[in-house]
Amino acid sequence: MDSPSRIPTPPPRSTAIVVGAGFSGLSAAKVLVERGIDDVLILEASDRIGGRIHKQEFGGVAVELGAGWIVGVGGREVNPVLDMVAQSGLRTCLSDYSNARYNIYDRSGKIFPSGIAGDSYNKAVETAVQNLKCQESAVRELIKVVDPSTTPITPMELAIDFILHDFEMPEVEPISTFLDFGEREFMVIDMRGYEHLVHRLAGEFLSSSSDGEITDARLQLNKVVREIQHSRNSVTVVTEDGCIYEANYLILSVSIGVLKSDLISFQPSLPRWKRKAIEDIDVMVYTKIFLKFPYSFWPSGPDKEFFIYAHERRGYYTFWQHMENAYPGSNILVVTLTNGESKRVENQSDEETRKEAMQVLKDMFGPNIPEATSILVPRWWTNRFQRCSYSNYPMIPDHELLQSIQGPVGRIFFTGEHTSERFSGYVHGAYLSGIDTAKVVLEEMKKENEMALIEPLLAMTLSQTDAVSGGLHKYDMSKQMHLTGKLYSEPIL
Ligand SMILES: Cc1cc2nc3c(=O)[nH]c(=O)nc-3n(C[C@H](O)[C@H](O)[C@H](O)COP(=O)(O)OP(=O)(O)OC[C@H]3O[C@@H](n4cnc5c(N)ncnc54)[C@H](O)[C@@H]3O)c2cc1C
């Protein structure tokens, strides 16, 4: 008997696919579902939701490997993330960095007198302002001739310069987040972690089990998107495990670091303007290293929470925090590295990093301090699903660059913290960008539906015109209508 001929099953098709289940992807998906797009499919590469919001248990407490602070509190508007914190009763505490500059240790363990530290701080601020003025007046050449007396040289100047430019957000004043939401920062100190907000958000539109685990089939974990094919009518997604999905629209919420990498290929490839925008946005790597000790040996108290190590190598284990204010008795220290130093430690063993950190601590607090019993080194740079901690825009606001990074390519819409006009880099930027992108997609859907209604009428009119003039073919006309709409308004290459 002949075997029945196999009819290939078409790939599952949904109205919209969201790639990535971080804050932006989930907030975008939520808006779509709430507006009646029930068949949204969320494809997430890793085995968890939250992306760059991720807590881990370490030394008996929850530590935040990614976002740890609600930045922008106490201003004229309420930060939407703070609202969520309040609703979920997440425990937080105020972080006051202002004392850090008075807790600067040199390599022999001496604390710099506050006057010297204050002078260095003012000098560093002056340099930053001077650089900015040069850039703003577009006299870029001037940057090269910055007054040498303001260039950081000594270990302390280097440490303060690092804090101002690498540790604090390297942004131009006034910073939108501080302007809108306030200048205070609250650290999340809750065993449920910052990620509780992500789970809460997901639980508002996806079904979950009684213990809060998302069980909704519209969220697919361990689905690494490797290829996105896009055409005039649809988007097709191919995942690493060989699955194929189709949709009318796609929202891509992966980080700028992932966009810069070769993890996802596009067929046809992204247009030049989009590739250039991706290239032009820099990435910041920010690493919090956690060290657990049998007992604390550092000065305690709120005004001692943050301290600085001044070394002749810029950014070398510079910024420290004890966690006693957050979790008394936890005996945990956190040291923050960025960029080159982050990448360097990501590429060495944790034991090497532990030894380096111990040497620095011995410089500050003497040779008799106890050894760290464990260490936790997050690797945001080498993680192929992140490849950065957050985006780092050029100091001069560049609206064209922003428009290009936000701009859709056909049916692919881009979202994520790096697409936020005013709050790039932050959790609230990710959250708000997801909402904005979903609204743009909904608008496109509406336009397309309206077009579908008038197309038959147009076709009729055109065939009559054709008969009379032998002019434009109806297909050309409907294509032109699309081309004049936003969907294809940008040149493809
Ligand atoms: C160390 C660190 C400290 C930070 N500190 C703060 C802070 O204190 N306060 C603050 O406001 N912000 C902070 N941030 C920034 C904040 O965490 C981010 O801005 C925000 O979480 C980004 O959300 P997102 O949705 O844009 O991206 P993500 O959270 O990165 O979400 C993107 C998702 O896409 C997934 N993905 C990637 N590639 C693929 C693929 N090929 N297929 C499918 N899925 C894919 C990823 O796994 C991820 O889940 C910090 C970030 C880091 C890393």
The ligand as an SDF file (V2000), in Angstrom:
LIG
                    3D

 53 58  0  0  0  0  0  0  0  0999 V2000
   25.1880   44.7920   36.2090 C   0  0  0  0  0  0  0  0  0  0  0  0
   24.0330   45.6680   35.8420 C   0  0  0  0  0  0  0  0  0  0  0  0
   23.6100   46.6400   36.7180 C   0  0  0  0  0  0  0  0  0  0  0  0
   22.5230   47.4520   36.4100 C   0  0  0  0  0  0  0  0  0  0  0  0
   22.0690   48.3390   37.3350 N   0  0  0  0  0  0  0  0  0  0  0  0
   20.9250   49.0030   37.1210 C   0  0  0  0  0  0  0  0  0  0  0  0
   20.3160   49.7240   38.1670 C   0  0  0  0  0  0  0  0  0  0  0  0
   20.7990   49.7260   39.3000 O   0  0  0  0  0  0  0  0  0  0  0  0
   19.1700   50.3950   37.8970 N   0  0  0  0  0  0  0  0  0  0  0  0
   18.5870   50.3800   36.6540 C   0  0  0  0  0  0  0  0  0  0  0  0
   17.5550   51.0160   36.4680 O   0  0  0  0  0  0  0  0  0  0  0  0
   19.1440   49.6680   35.6530 N   0  0  0  0  0  0  0  0  0  0  0  0
   20.2690   48.9570   35.8560 C   0  0  0  0  0  0  0  0  0  0  0  0
   20.7930   48.1600   34.8820 N   0  0  0  0  0  0  0  0  0  0  0  0
   20.1800   48.1700   33.5500 C   0  0  0  0  0  0  0  0  0  0  0  0
   18.8830   47.3520   33.4680 C   0  0  0  0  0  0  0  0  0  0  0  0
   19.0870   46.0960   34.0480 O   0  0  0  0  0  0  0  0  0  0  0  0
   18.5140   47.2030   31.9980 C   0  0  0  0  0  0  0  0  0  0  0  0
   18.4130   48.4840   31.4130 O   0  0  0  0  0  0  0  0  0  0  0  0
   17.1730   46.4930   31.7570 C   0  0  0  0  0  0  0  0  0  0  0  0
   16.9900   45.4090   32.6140 O   0  0  0  0  0  0  0  0  0  0  0  0
   17.1500   46.0530   30.3010 C   0  0  0  0  0  0  0  0  0  0  0  0
   15.9350   45.4220   29.9930 O   0  0  0  0  0  0  0  0  0  0  0  0
   15.6400   45.0230   28.4830 P   0  0  0  0  0  0  0  0  0  0  0  0
   14.3140   44.3730   28.4460 O   0  0  0  0  0  0  0  0  0  0  0  0
   15.8840   46.1800   27.6020 O   0  0  0  0  0  0  0  0  0  0  0  0
   16.7800   43.9640   28.0840 O   0  0  0  0  0  0  0  0  0  0  0  0
   17.0910   42.5370   28.7020 P   0  0  0  0  0  0  0  0  0  0  0  0
   16.7670   42.5040   30.1390 O   0  0  0  0  0  0  0  0  0  0  0  0
   18.4920   42.2320   28.3130 O   0  0  0  0  0  0  0  0  0  0  0  0
   16.0990   41.5640   27.9390 O   0  0  0  0  0  0  0  0  0  0  0  0
   16.4010   41.0250   26.6890 C   0  0  0  0  0  0  0  0  0  0  0  0
   16.0920   39.5340   26.7070 C   0  0  0  0  0  0  0  0  0  0  0  0
   16.3800   39.0140   25.4000 O   0  0  0  0  0  0  0  0  0  0  0  0
   16.9000   37.6990   25.5530 C   0  0  0  0  0  0  0  0  0  0  0  0
   17.6200   37.3460   24.3320 N   0  0  0  0  0  0  0  0  0  0  0  0
   18.8340   37.7770   23.9150 C   0  0  0  0  0  0  0  0  0  0  0  0
   19.1440   37.2180   22.7350 N   0  0  0  0  0  0  0  0  0  0  0  0
   18.1070   36.4280   22.3910 C   0  0  0  0  0  0  0  0  0  0  0  0
   17.8400   35.5860   21.2820 C   0  0  0  0  0  0  0  0  0  0  0  0
   18.7070   35.4570   20.2860 N   0  0  0  0  0  0  0  0  0  0  0  0
   16.6820   34.8830   21.2350 N   0  0  0  0  0  0  0  0  0  0  0  0
   15.7610   35.0290   22.2440 C   0  0  0  0  0  0  0  0  0  0  0  0
   15.9600   35.8160   23.3210 N   0  0  0  0  0  0  0  0  0  0  0  0
   17.1150   36.5160   23.3990 C   0  0  0  0  0  0  0  0  0  0  0  0
   17.7930   37.8220   26.7810 C   0  0  0  0  0  0  0  0  0  0  0  0
   18.0580   36.5560   27.3570 O   0  0  0  0  0  0  0  0  0  0  0  0
   16.9620   38.7350   27.6750 C   0  0  0  0  0  0  0  0  0  0  0  0
   16.1450   37.9890   28.5370 O   0  0  0  0  0  0  0  0  0  0  0  0
   21.8640   47.3070   35.1640 C   0  0  0  0  0  0  0  0  0  0  0  0
   22.2870   46.3220   34.2790 C   0  0  0  0  0  0  0  0  0  0  0  0
   23.3370   45.4910   34.6200 C   0  0  0  0  0  0  0  0  0  0  0  0
   23.7290   44.3840   33.7010 C   0  0  0  0  0  0  0  0  0  0  0  0
  1  2  1  0
  2  3  1  0
  2 52  2  0
  3  4  2  0
  4  5  1  0
  4 50  1  0
  5  6  2  0
  6  7  1  0
  6 13  1  0
  7  8  2  0
  7  9  1  0
  9 10  1  0
 10 11  2  0
 10 12  1  0
 12 13  2  0
 13 14  1  0
 14 15  1  0
 14 50  1  0
 15 16  1  0
 16 17  1  0
 16 18  1  0
 18 19  1  0
 18 20  1  0
 20 21  1  0
 20 22  1  0
 22 23  1  0
 23 24  1  0
 24 25  2  0
 24 26  1  0
 24 27  1  0
 27 28  1  0
 28 29  2  0
 28 30  1  0
 28 31  1  0
 31 32  1  0
 32 33  1  0
 33 34  1  0
 33 48  1  0
 34 35  1  0
 35 36  1  0
 35 46  1  0
 36 37  1  0
 36 45  1  0
 37 38  2  0
 38 39  1  0
 39 40  1  0
 39 45  2  0
 40 41  1  0
 40 42  2  0
 42 43  1  0
 43 44  2  0
 44 45  1  0
 46 47  1  0
 46 48  1  0
 48 49  1  0
 50 51  2  0
 51 52  1  0
 52 53  1  0
M  END
$$$$
